[in-house]
Amino acid sequence: MVQIETLGPLSALIAGLLALVFAVYLIRKINEMDAGSQEMEELSEHTYQGAMTYLNKQYKAVVVFVAVVAIAFVVAGFTTGSISPWIALSFVTGAAASAAAGYIGMGTATRANVRTAQAARTSMAEGLRTAFSSGAVMGMSVVGLGLVGLAITWFWLAFTHPTAGLTSGAALFEVLQQRLDILAGFAFGASSIALFARVGGGIYTKAADIGADLVGKVESGLPEDDPRNPASIADNVGDNVGDVAGMGADLYESYVNSIVASMVLGGATALAALDAGVIEADLSGGLIAGAGVAAVLTAWVMVPLVVRAVGIVAAIIGTFFVQIGDDADAGECHHAFNRGLVVASLLTVLFGFGVVHYLVGPANYGIFYALVVGIAVGLLLGLLTEYYTSWDYAPTQEISEQSTTGAATNIIAGMAAGLESTFAAIMTIVAGILGAYYLGDIYTVGPQGGLLGIGMGSIGLLSTLGFSLAVDAYGPVADNAGGIVEMTGLGDDIRERTDKLDSVGNTTAAIGKGFAIGSAAFTALALLSAYVGRIEGAAGTGLTMSLMDPLVLVGVFIGSMLPFLVSSRTMKAVGTAAGDMIDEVRRQFDATPELLEEDSDVRPDYQSCIEISTESALREMAGPSVIAISAPLLVGLLLSPAALGGLLTGAVASGFLLAIFLSNAGGAWDNAKKHIEAGNHGGKGSDAHGAAVVGDTVGDPCKDTSGPSLNILIKLMAVVSLVFAPLFVEVSLLVGV
C-alpha cells in the first residue's frame, strides 16, 4: 500500500525546495551581473536601503502583533476545549514564511534594477532577461516557502495527531479535521502579514508617487524620474514595497489559503461519500486501490497539495520559454510572457490530470475539470483587466479623449469604465463558480463534490503562481531601471529600451491586479464553503445558515459595508501621507532653488521623503488590520456562527466588485495619461495632459492601495472565521443561539 499520508506532503516539500533552489540560482546569477557605473550603483543603493529600512520597521511592528496573537492562541488553547494551542506554532510559522518571501523578493528586486539598466545597454533581450529573473525570484520564493511551510507543518501534525490504529471513517476524519484546524493557523499567519504588507506598501508607494508627480512634474516641470526631485528615490522604493513585497504577500496568502480550504473540503467530501456508501468507487482505482478508508480519506485531503506541487514544476519550465530577440519591441516581450504562461498552464493541466487520476481514480475526474475551470478563469480575468486598462483598447482611449474637456470629464469617464468592468468580471467569476461546482458535483462520487469543485477551482487559478507572479514582479524592476537610466543620463536609446520594458510591465501589473482579485474571490469562496461546512457539520449542533434567518441577513449587511469602510480608511491614509510628502518637496525646492537648475549638481535630501512615506505607512496600516480581524470575531461571538457566514457572504460580494472597480478605474486613468504623453490629444504639457494627471492622481490610491487591500480583507476575514469556527460553535451551544 502506498503511504499517501507521506507521499502528499513529501511531494510538496520536494517541489517547494526545488522552487527555492531555482530562486537561489537566479539570485546568484543576478548578483554576478554588471551593476554599471559608480553613480548607477549609488542610486540603486539609495533604493535598496530605503526599501530595507521600511521592511525592517514594518516587520518589527508586525512581530509584536504576531507575538500577541500567538500568546492568545496558547491561552485559548488551555482555557477552552475548542481551540488547539498548537495553532500558535502554526500561526507563527505561516507569518515567518510570508515575511521571508517578502525579504527575498524585495532584496533581489532592489538589486536587480541597476543591473537591468546596465543590461539594457546591450540589448532588449538582456534587459528583459535580467528583470524577469528578478521577478522569478519573488514568484519562486512565494510558492516554495508556501509549500515547504505547509509540508513541514503537516509532518509534525502527523506526529502529534496520529491516525495509526483508527479504522472508523468518522474517527479518522476527526483526527484529520484537527490537523486541518491547526493548519488553518498557518494560513492565518500568512494572511496577517499580507494585510500589513499590502496596506502599508500601498500607502507608501502612493504618498511618494503623488508627491513626486504633483510637485516635481506638474508644478516644477521636471521630467519623470529626475534626480533633482526629492521624492524620486522614495517613488522607486514605493514601486518595490507596493508591487513586489505587497503583491507577493497578497498572492502568498491566496496560495496558502486556497490549499488549506481545499484540503478541508476534500476531507469533508470523502467523509460524505463514505457516509453515503459510495466510497467503494474510490477503492477500485489509482494509487489507493484497495488501500482502505484511511488512505482514501487522506488521498482526498492531499490532492490540492500535490496539484500545487506539480504546478511549481510547470511554472519553472514555463520560465524557459520567455525568450526574445536582441531588437525585440514591446509586443514581442508581451508575447514571450504569454507563451511562458500558456506553456505553464498546459503543463499544469497535464500534470493535474495525472494527480487526480492516480490519487482518487477515474470516478472523480470532476475535480480535475474544476481545476481546468479555475485556470481558465484566471486567464480570462487577466485578459479582461488588460482590455479595460490598456491604452490599446477603447475604454482607456475614451478616457484620454474626455481629458480634452477637463479633469471632471476625465474622472467621470474613468469611473464609468471601472463600473462597467465589474459586469464582465462578475460574469466570469459566476461562470467559473457554476462550472467548477457542477462539474465537481456531477463527476465526483458523494454528495459534496460541488463544494470541493469550488475549492479545486481556486487551486487551478493559482496553480501557475510561480510564473504569473514572476511576470508581475518584473514590472517594478523595469520601471526602476528606467529611472536609473534617466537619472544617470545613459542616453535616449537606452531609455527607449527601458521604456519598452516598462510599458510591458504596466500591462503585466494591471493583469496581475485582476489575477489577484480573481484569486481572492475564489479563495474566499472556498474558505467560506469550508467555514459553513465546519459549523453545519459540528456534531449535535443543528446549526444551519439560511437567508430566512434575520441574523444571517444582518451579517450580510455588515459584511457588505466593511469593504467600503476599509477603502475609506486607506484612501484617507494616502491623502494624509501625500499631503506631508507634497509639503516636504515644496520645502526643499524653496530652501534650495538651485535644485531646479537644469545642470545643477546639487542633490536633494532623499532620506527625508523616504522617512515620510515609511512613517505614514506604518502609522496607518493598523486600522484596516484591526477591522479585518475584529469584525468576524465580534459577529461570530456576539451574534451567531450563521450571522458570521452572512458577513462573509456580503464581504466577498461587495469586496470583489469594489476591488474590480477601484483597480480597473485606477489602471485606466493611469494609462489614459500615458496615452496622451505618447503624443495623442496634444501630448505632454497640453490641457488634456493636465486633466489626465489629475485623473491619474485620483486613480493612484484606487489601484495601488484601496483596491488591493480588499483582496486581503475578504480572505483574512474568511480564514479568521475558519480558524475560530470551533470556538464560535461552542459559544453558540452555550448561549443557545
C-alpha positions in Angstrom: 0.0 0.0 0.0 1.3 3.5 -0.9 1.7 5.6 2.2 -0.3 8.6 0.8 0.0 10.4 4.2 3.7 10.6 3.5 3.6 10.9 -0.3 1.4 14.1 -0.4 3.5 16.3 1.9 6.7 14.8 0.7 5.9 15.8 -2.9 5.0 19.3 -1.7 8.3 19.5 0.2 10.4 18.4 -2.7 8.6 20.8 -5.1 8.9 23.7 -2.7 12.6 23.1 -2.2 13.1 22.9 -6.0 11.5 26.3 -6.3 13.8 27.7 -3.6 16.9 26.2 -5.2 15.8 27.7 -8.5 15.4 31.1 -6.8 18.8 30.9 -5.2 20.3 30.0 -8.6 18.6 33.1 -10.1 19.8 35.3 -7.2 23.4 34.3 -7.7 23.1 34.8 -11.5 21.7 38.4 -11.0 24.3 39.3 -8.4 27.1 38.3 -10.8 25.9 40.7 -13.5 27.5 44.1 -14.1 26.0 46.8 -12.0 27.2 49.7 -14.2 28.9 52.9 -13.1 29.5 54.1 -9.6 26.7 56.7 -10.0 24.3 54.0 -11.0 25.2 51.8 -8.0 24.8 54.7 -5.6 21.3 55.5 -6.9 20.4 51.8 -6.7 21.8 51.7 -3.1 19.6 54.5 -2.1 16.5 52.5 -3.3 17.8 49.3 -1.7 18.5 50.9 1.7 15.1 52.7 1.7 13.3 49.5 0.9 15.1 47.5 3.5 14.6 50.3 6.1 10.9 50.3 5.5 10.6 46.5 5.6 12.6 46.2 8.8 10.5 48.8 10.6 7.3 47.2 9.3 8.3 43.7 10.4 9.3 45.0 13.9 5.8 46.2 14.3 4.3 43.0 12.9 6.4 40.9 15.3 4.6 42.4 18.2 1.3 41.7 16.6 2.3 38.1 15.8 3.5 37.5 19.4 0.3 38.8 20.9 -1.9 36.7 18.7 0.3 33.6 19.3 0.0 34.1 23.1 -3.8 34.5 22.7 -3.9 31.2 20.9 -2.0 29.4 23.7 -4.2 30.9 26.3 -7.4 30.0 24.4 -6.0 26.5 23.8 -5.6 25.8 27.5 -8.8 27.5 28.6 -11.3 26.2 26.0 -11.8 22.8 24.5 -12.3 24.1 21.0 -9.0 25.8 20.1 -5.8 23.8 19.9 -2.7 25.5 21.4 -0.8 24.1 18.5 -2.4 26.7 16.3 0.0 29.3 17.9 3.0 27.5 16.4 1.3 27.1 13.0 0.4 30.8 13.0 3.9 31.9 13.7 5.3 29.6 11.1 2.9 30.9 8.4 3.7 34.5 9.3 7.5 33.9 9.3 7.4 32.2 5.9 5.4 35.1 4.4 7.8 37.6 5.8 10.8 35.6 4.5 9.3 35.7 1.0 9.0 39.4 1.2 12.6 39.9 2.3 13.9 37.7 -0.5 11.8 39.2 -3.3 12.4 42.8 -2.2 16.1 42.4 -1.7 16.5 40.9 -5.2 14.3 43.4 -6.9 16.2 46.4 -5.5 19.5 44.9 -6.5 18.3 43.9 -10.0 17.1 47.4 -11.1 20.6 48.8 -11.8 21.6 45.5 -13.4 18.6 45.7 -15.7 19.5 49.3 -16.7 23.1 48.1 -17.4 21.9 45.1 -19.3 19.6 47.2 -21.5 22.7 49.0 -22.8 23.5 45.7 -24.5 20.0 44.7 -25.9 16.3 44.4 -25.1 16.8 40.7 -24.6 19.4 41.2 -21.9 17.3 43.8 -20.1 14.2 41.5 -20.2 16.1 38.5 -19.0 17.5 40.4 -16.0 14.2 41.9 -14.9 12.3 38.7 -15.4 14.9 36.7 -13.5 14.3 39.1 -10.5 10.6 38.6 -10.8 11.0 34.9 -10.9 12.9 35.0 -7.6 9.8 36.6 -6.0 7.5 34.0 -7.7 9.5 31.0 -6.7 10.1 32.2 -3.2 6.4 32.6 -2.6 5.4 29.2 -3.9 8.4 27.5 -2.5 8.1 28.8 1.1 4.3 28.2 0.9 4.6 24.5 0.1 7.7 23.9 2.3 5.9 25.5 5.3 2.7 23.6 4.7 4.5 20.3 4.2 6.6 20.6 7.4 3.6 21.7 9.4 1.7 18.6 8.1 4.6 16.3 9.0 4.7 17.4 12.7 0.9 17.3 12.8 1.1 13.7 11.7 3.4 13.1 14.7 1.2 15.0 17.2 -2.1 13.8 15.8 -1.5 10.2 14.6 -4.1 8.1 12.8 -2.5 4.7 13.4 -4.9 2.1 14.6 -8.0 4.1 13.6 -10.4 2.2 11.2 -13.6 4.1 11.6 -14.1 6.8 8.9 -15.6 9.2 11.4 -12.7 8.7 13.8 -10.2 9.1 11.1 -11.9 12.3 9.8 -12.0 13.7 13.3 -8.2 13.5 13.5 -7.7 14.9 10.0 -10.1 17.7 10.9 -8.0 18.5 14.0 -4.9 18.7 11.8 -6.6 20.9 9.3 -7.9 23.3 12.0 -4.3 23.7 13.1 -3.1 24.1 9.5 -5.6 26.9 9.1 -3.5 28.7 11.7 -0.6 28.7 9.1 -3.0 30.4 6.6 -4.0 32.9 9.3 -0.3 33.8 9.8 0.2 34.3 6.1 -3.0 36.5 5.9 -1.8 38.7 8.8 1.5 39.5 7.1 -0.3 40.1 3.8 -2.6 42.7 5.1 0.2 44.7 6.8 2.3 44.4 3.6 -0.4 45.3 1.2 -1.9 48.2 3.1 1.4 49.6 4.3 3.0 49.2 0.9 0.1 50.8 -0.9 0.2 53.8 1.4 4.0 54.2 1.0 4.1 54.0 -2.8 1.2 56.3 -3.4 2.4 59.0 -1.0 5.7 59.1 -2.8 4.3 58.8 -6.3 1.7 61.7 -5.8 4.3 63.9 -4.2 6.8 63.3 -7.0 4.2 63.9 -9.7 2.3 66.9 -8.4 5.2 69.0 -7.2 8.1 67.7 -9.3 6.4 67.2 -12.6 3.3 69.4 -12.6 4.3 72.4 -10.5 8.1 72.4 -11.3 8.1 70.9 -14.8 10.7 68.3 -14.1 10.9 65.1 -16.2 9.8 61.7 -14.9 12.5 60.2 -12.6 14.6 63.4 -12.5 17.3 63.1 -9.8 16.6 66.7 -8.7 13.1 65.6 -7.4 13.4 64.9 -3.7 10.6 62.3 -3.9 12.2 60.3 -6.8 14.0 57.7 -4.7 11.0 57.3 -2.4 8.9 56.7 -5.5 11.3 54.0 -6.6 11.2 52.4 -3.2 7.4 52.6 -3.3 7.3 50.6 -6.5 9.0 47.8 -4.8 7.2 47.8 -1.4 3.9 48.0 -3.1 4.2 45.8 -6.2 6.9 43.3 -5.1 6.5 42.8 -1.4 2.9 43.8 -1.2 1.7 41.8 -4.3 3.8 38.9 -3.2 2.3 38.8 0.3 -1.2 39.1 -1.3 -0.8 36.2 -3.6 1.2 34.1 -1.0 -1.9 34.4 1.2 -4.2 33.3 -1.6 -1.8 30.5 -2.5 -1.7 29.1 1.1 -5.4 29.8 2.0 -6.8 28.1 -1.1 -4.7 24.9 -0.4 -6.0 24.8 3.3 -9.6 25.4 2.3 -9.5 22.8 -0.5 -7.9 20.3 1.9 -10.7 20.8 4.3 -13.3 20.4 1.6 -11.6 17.3 0.3 -11.8 15.6 3.6 -15.5 16.6 4.0 -16.3 15.3 0.5 -14.6 12.0 1.2 -16.4 11.6 4.5 -19.8 12.4 2.9 -19.1 9.8 0.2 -18.2 7.3 2.9 -21.4 8.0 4.8 -23.4 7.7 1.6 -22.0 4.3 0.9 -20.3 5.3 -2.4 -16.7 5.3 -1.1 -16.2 1.9 -2.7 -15.8 3.6 -6.1 -12.5 5.1 -4.8 -11.2 1.7 -3.7 -11.1 0.4 -7.2 -8.6 2.6 -9.0 -5.5 4.8 -8.6 -2.7 4.5 -6.1 -5.2 3.9 -3.3 -6.8 0.8 -4.9 -7.9 -1.5 -2.1 -6.0 0.6 0.4 -8.8 1.1 2.8 -10.7 4.0 4.3 -7.6 5.8 5.9 -5.8 6.0 2.6 -8.9 7.1 0.8 -9.7 10.0 3.2 -6.0 11.1 3.3 -5.8 11.0 -0.5 -8.7 13.3 -0.9 -7.1 15.7 1.5 -3.8 15.6 -0.3 -5.0 16.3 -3.9 -4.8 20.1 -3.6 -1.3 19.9 -2.1 0.1 17.6 -4.8 -1.5 19.6 -7.6 0.2 22.7 -6.4 3.5 20.7 -6.2 3.3 19.8 -9.9 2.3 23.4 -10.7 5.7 24.5 -9.4 7.4 22.2 -11.9 5.2 23.5 -14.7 6.0 27.1 -13.7 9.7 26.5 -13.7 9.5 25.0 -17.2 7.4 28.0 -18.3 10.2 30.5 -17.4 12.5 29.0 -20.0 10.1 30.0 -22.8 10.4 33.7 -22.1 12.9 34.5 -24.8 13.1 37.4 -27.3 15.5 38.7 -29.9 18.0 41.4 -29.3 16.0 44.0 -31.2 12.5 43.0 -30.0 9.8 45.5 -29.4 7.3 45.7 -26.5 4.8 43.5 -28.4 7.3 40.7 -28.6 8.1 40.9 -24.9 4.4 40.6 -24.2 4.1 37.6 -26.5 7.1 36.0 -24.7 5.4 36.3 -21.3 2.1 34.9 -22.8 4.0 32.0 -24.3 5.5 31.1 -21.0 2.2 31.4 -19.2 0.4 29.2 -21.8 3.1 26.5 -21.5 3.0 26.6 -17.7 -0.8 26.4 -17.8 -1.0 23.5 -20.3 1.6 21.5 -18.3 -0.3 22.1 -15.1 -3.4 20.7 -16.8 -1.5 17.6 -17.9 0.2 17.1 -14.6 -3.0 17.8 -12.7 -4.8 15.1 -14.6 -2.2 12.6 -13.6 -2.5 13.7 -9.9 -6.3 13.3 -9.9 -6.2 10.0 -11.9 -3.6 8.3 -9.7 -4.8 9.6 -6.3 -8.6 9.4 -6.4 -9.3 7.5 -9.6 -11.4 8.0 -12.8 -14.6 8.1 -10.8 -13.6 11.6 -9.6 -12.5 13.4 -12.7 -14.9 16.2 -11.7 -12.3 17.8 -9.5 -9.9 17.8 -12.5 -12.5 19.5 -14.6 -12.9 22.1 -11.9 -9.1 22.6 -11.8 -9.2 23.4 -15.5 -12.1 25.8 -15.0 -10.0 27.7 -12.4 -7.1 28.0 -14.7 -9.3 29.4 -17.5 -11.0 31.9 -15.1 -7.5 33.3 -14.2 -6.5 33.7 -17.8 -9.9 35.4 -18.7 -9.7 37.8 -15.8 -6.3 38.8 -16.8 -7.4 39.5 -20.4 -10.5 41.5 -19.2 -8.3 43.6 -17.0 -6.0 44.3 -19.9 -8.9 45.3 -22.1 -10.2 47.9 -19.5 -6.8 49.3 -18.6 -4.6 49.2 -21.7 -4.4 52.2 -24.0 -4.7 49.8 -26.9 -8.4 49.4 -26.3 -11.5 51.6 -26.3 -12.2 52.2 -22.6 -8.8 53.9 -21.9 -8.8 55.7 -25.2 -12.2 57.2 -24.4 -10.8 58.5 -21.1 -7.9 60.1 -23.0 -10.4 61.8 -25.3 -12.6 63.0 -22.5 -9.5 64.6 -20.9 -9.6 67.3 -23.7 -12.6 68.8 -22.0 -11.1 68.9 -18.5 -10.4 66.9 -15.3 -14.0 66.5 -14.4 -14.9 64.6 -17.6 -11.7 62.6 -17.3 -12.8 61.4 -13.8 -16.3 60.7 -14.9 -15.1 58.6 -17.8 -12.7 56.7 -15.6 -15.4 55.9 -13.1 -17.7 54.8 -15.8 -15.1 52.4 -17.2 -14.4 51.0 -13.8 -18.0 50.5 -13.0 -18.7 48.8 -16.4 -15.7 46.5 -15.9 -17.4 44.8 -13.0 -20.0 43.3 -15.3 -17.6 41.2 -17.3 -15.5 40.3 -14.2 -18.5 39.1 -12.2 -19.9 37.1 -15.1 -16.6 35.4 -15.5 -16.5 34.5 -11.8 -20.1 33.4 -11.8 -19.5 31.1 -14.8 -16.4 29.8 -13.1 -18.2 29.1 -9.8 -21.1 27.3 -11.6 -18.8 25.4 -13.8 -16.5 24.3 -11.0 -19.4 23.4 -8.8 -21.5 21.4 -11.2 -18.5 19.6 -12.8 -17.4 18.7 -9.3 -20.9 17.7 -8.3 -21.7 15.5 -11.4 -18.3 13.8 -11.9 -17.3 13.2 -8.4 -18.6 10.5 -6.0 -20.6 11.5 -3.0 -23.0 14.4 -2.2 -20.4 17.2 -1.6 -18.3 17.1 -4.8 -19.6 20.5 -5.9 -18.1 22.3 -2.9 -14.8 20.6 -3.5 -15.1 21.7 -7.1 -15.1 25.3 -6.0 -12.0 24.6 -3.9 -10.2 23.0 -6.8 -11.2 26.0 -9.0 -9.2 28.2 -6.6 -6.3 25.7 -6.7 -6.3 25.9 -10.5 -6.5 29.7 -10.6 -3.2 30.0 -8.7 -1.6 26.7 -9.9 1.0 28.6 -12.0 1.6 31.4 -9.5 5.4 30.8 -9.6 5.3 32.1 -13.2 2.5 34.6 -13.1 3.9 36.4 -10.1 7.3 36.5 -11.8 5.7 38.4 -14.7 4.0 40.8 -12.3 7.1 41.4 -10.1 9.1 42.1 -13.2 7.3 45.4 -13.7 8.8 47.4 -10.8 12.3 46.3 -11.7 11.9 47.5 -15.3 10.3 50.8 -14.0 13.2 51.4 -11.6 15.7 50.6 -14.3 14.2 53.3 -16.5 14.5 55.7 -13.6 18.2 54.9 -13.2 18.8 55.4 -16.9 17.1 58.8 -16.7 18.9 59.9 -13.5 22.4 58.9 -14.8 21.9 60.2 -18.4 22.7 57.0 -20.2 21.1 58.3 -23.4 17.8 58.3 -25.2 18.4 54.9 -27.0 18.8 53.1 -23.7 15.8 55.0 -22.2 13.8 53.9 -25.2 14.6 50.2 -24.4 13.7 50.5 -20.7 10.5 52.4 -21.6 9.5 49.4 -23.8 10.3 47.1 -20.9 8.4 49.3 -18.6 5.3 49.5 -20.9 5.1 45.8 -20.8 5.4 45.9 -17.0 2.5 48.3 -16.8 0.3 45.8 -18.7 1.5 42.9 -16.6 0.9 44.8 -13.4 -2.7 45.5 -14.4 -3.2 41.9 -15.4 -1.6 40.9 -12.1 -4.1 43.0 -10.1 -7.0 41.4 -11.9 -5.5 38.0 -11.3 -5.0 38.8 -7.6 -8.6 40.0 -7.2 -10.0 36.9 -9.0 -7.9 34.6 -6.9 -9.1 36.4 -3.8 -12.7 35.9 -4.7 -12.3 32.2 -5.5 -10.1 31.6 -2.4 -12.6 33.5 -0.1 -15.5 31.4 -1.6 -13.5 28.2 -0.9 -12.8 29.4 2.7 -16.5 30.4 3.1 -17.6 26.9 1.9 -15.1 25.3 4.4 -16.4 27.5 7.2 -20.1 26.8 6.5 -19.3 23.1 6.3 -17.4 23.3 9.5 -20.3 24.9 11.5 -23.1 22.9 9.9 -21.1 19.7 10.3 -20.4 20.2 14.0 -21.8 17.1 15.8 -25.1 17.6 17.5 -25.4 21.4 17.0 -28.1 21.6 14.4 -26.6 24.8 13.1 -27.6 25.9 9.6 -27.2 29.0 7.5 -30.4 30.3 6.0 -31.3 33.6 4.4 -34.6 33.4 6.3 -32.6 33.9 9.5 -32.6 37.6 10.4 -29.2 37.2 12.0 -27.8 36.0 8.7 -29.3 39.0 6.8 -27.8 41.3 9.4 -24.5 39.6 8.8 -24.8 40.1 5.1 -25.4 43.9 5.5 -22.5 44.3 7.9 -20.2 42.3 5.6 -21.2 44.4 2.6 -20.3 47.6 4.4 -16.9 46.6 5.6 -15.0 46.9 2.2 -16.3 50.5 1.9 -15.1 51.3 5.4 -11.7 49.8 4.8 -11.4 51.7 1.5 -12.3 54.9 3.2 -9.5 54.4 5.8 -6.9 53.6 3.2 -7.9 56.5 0.9 -7.6 58.9 3.8 -4.3 57.4 4.8 -2.9 58.0 1.3 -4.3 61.6 1.2 -2.7 62.4 4.5 0.7 60.9 3.6 0.7 62.5 0.2 0.0 65.9 1.8 3.0 65.5 4.0 5.1 64.5 1.0 4.0 67.5 -1.1 4.9 69.9 1.7 8.4 68.4 2.0 9.1 68.5 -1.7 8.0 72.1 -1.9 10.1 73.0 1.2 13.2 71.6 -0.4 12.6 73.4 -3.6 12.0 76.7 -1.7 15.1 76.2 0.5 17.4 75.1 -2.3 16.3 76.9 -5.6 19.4 75.6 -7.4 17.8 72.1 -7.4 15.6 73.3 -10.3 18.5 74.4 -12.4 19.0 72.1 -15.4 22.7 71.4 -14.9 22.7 71.5 -11.1 25.0 69.1 -9.3 23.1 69.7 -6.0 21.2 66.6 -4.8 18.1 66.8 -2.7 17.5 65.2 0.7 16.1 61.9 -0.5 16.1 60.4 3.0 13.5 62.8 4.5 11.0 61.8 1.8 11.7 58.1 2.4 11.1 58.7 6.1 7.7 60.4 5.5 6.4 57.5 3.4 7.7 55.0 5.9 6.3 56.6 9.0 2.9 57.3 7.3 2.6 53.7 6.1 3.5 52.2 9.5 1.1 54.6 11.3 -1.9 54.0 9.0 -1.7 50.3 8.3 -3.0 49.2 11.7 -6.6 50.4 11.3 -7.7 48.1 8.4 -5.9 45.2 10.1 -7.9 45.7 13.3 -11.2 45.8 11.3 -10.4 42.7 9.4 -9.6 40.6 12.5 -12.1 42.0 15.0 -15.2 42.1 12.7 -15.6 38.3 12.3 -14.7 37.7 16.0 -17.3 40.1 17.2 -20.0 38.9 14.9 -19.2 35.2 15.5 -19.3 35.6 19.3 -22.0 38.2 19.8 -24.5 37.2 17.1 -24.0 33.7 15.9 -21.9 31.5 13.6 -24.6 31.7 11.0 -24.5 35.5 11.1 -20.8 35.3 10.5 -21.5 33.2 7.4 -23.7 36.1 6.2 -21.0 38.6 6.9 -18.5 36.6 4.8 -21.0 36.3 2.0 -21.7 40.1 2.0 -18.0 40.9 2.2 -17.0 38.6 -0.7 -19.7 40.0 -2.9 -19.2 43.7 -2.3 -15.5 43.4 -1.8 -14.9 41.7 -5.1 -17.0 44.2 -7.0 -15.4 47.2 -5.3 -11.9 45.9 -5.8 -12.5 45.4 -9.5 -14.0 48.9 -9.8 -11.1 50.6 -8.0 -8.4 48.6 -9.7 -9.6 49.0 -13.2 -10.6 52.6 -12.9 -7.2 53.5 -11.5 -5.4 51.5 -14.1 -7.4 53.1 -16.9 -6.7 56.6 -15.5 -3.0 55.8 -15.4 -2.8 54.6 -18.9 -5.0 57.3 -20.3 -2.4 59.8 -19.1 0.4 57.7 -20.7 -1.7 57.5 -23.9 -1.7 61.4 -24.0 2.0 61.5 -23.1 2.7 59.3 -26.2 1.6 62.2 -28.4 -2.2 61.9 -28.5 -4.6 64.8 -27.9 -1.9 67.4 -27.6 0.8 65.3 -25.8 2.7 66.4 -22.7 2.1 69.9 -21.4 -1.3 70.2 -23.1 -4.6 70.9 -21.2 -5.6 67.3 -21.8 -2.4 66.1 -20.2 -3.0 68.3 -17.2 -6.5 66.9 -16.8 -5.2 63.3 -17.2 -2.6 63.9 -14.5 -5.4 64.8 -12.1 -7.3 61.7 -13.1 -4.2 59.6 -12.6 -3.6 61.1 -9.2 -7.2 60.2 -8.1 -6.7 56.7 -9.5 -3.4 56.1 -7.8 -4.8 55.1 -4.3 -7.7 53.3 -6.0 -5.5 50.8 -8.0 -2.5 50.5 -5.7 -3.9 50.9 -2.1 -7.6 50.6 -1.6 -8.4 48.1 -4.3 -5.6 45.6 -3.5 -6.3 45.9 0.3 -9.8 44.5 -0.3 -8.2 41.3 -1.6 -6.6 40.7 1.8 -9.7 41.9 3.7 -12.1 39.2 2.3 -9.5 36.4 2.6 -8.4 37.4 6.1 -11.9 37.6 7.5 -12.7 34.2 6.0 -9.6 32.5 7.4 -10.1 34.0 10.8 -13.7 32.6 10.7 -12.4 29.2 9.8 -9.7 29.2 12.5 -12.2 30.2 15.2 -15.2 28.2 13.9 -14.9 25.6 16.7 -15.0 28.4 19.3 -18.0 30.1 17.7 -19.9 26.8 17.7 -19.0 26.2 21.4 -20.2 29.6 22.4 -23.4 29.2 20.3 -24.3 26.0 22.1 -23.7 27.6 25.5 -26.0 30.5 24.8 -28.5 28.6 22.7 -28.2 30.8 19.6 
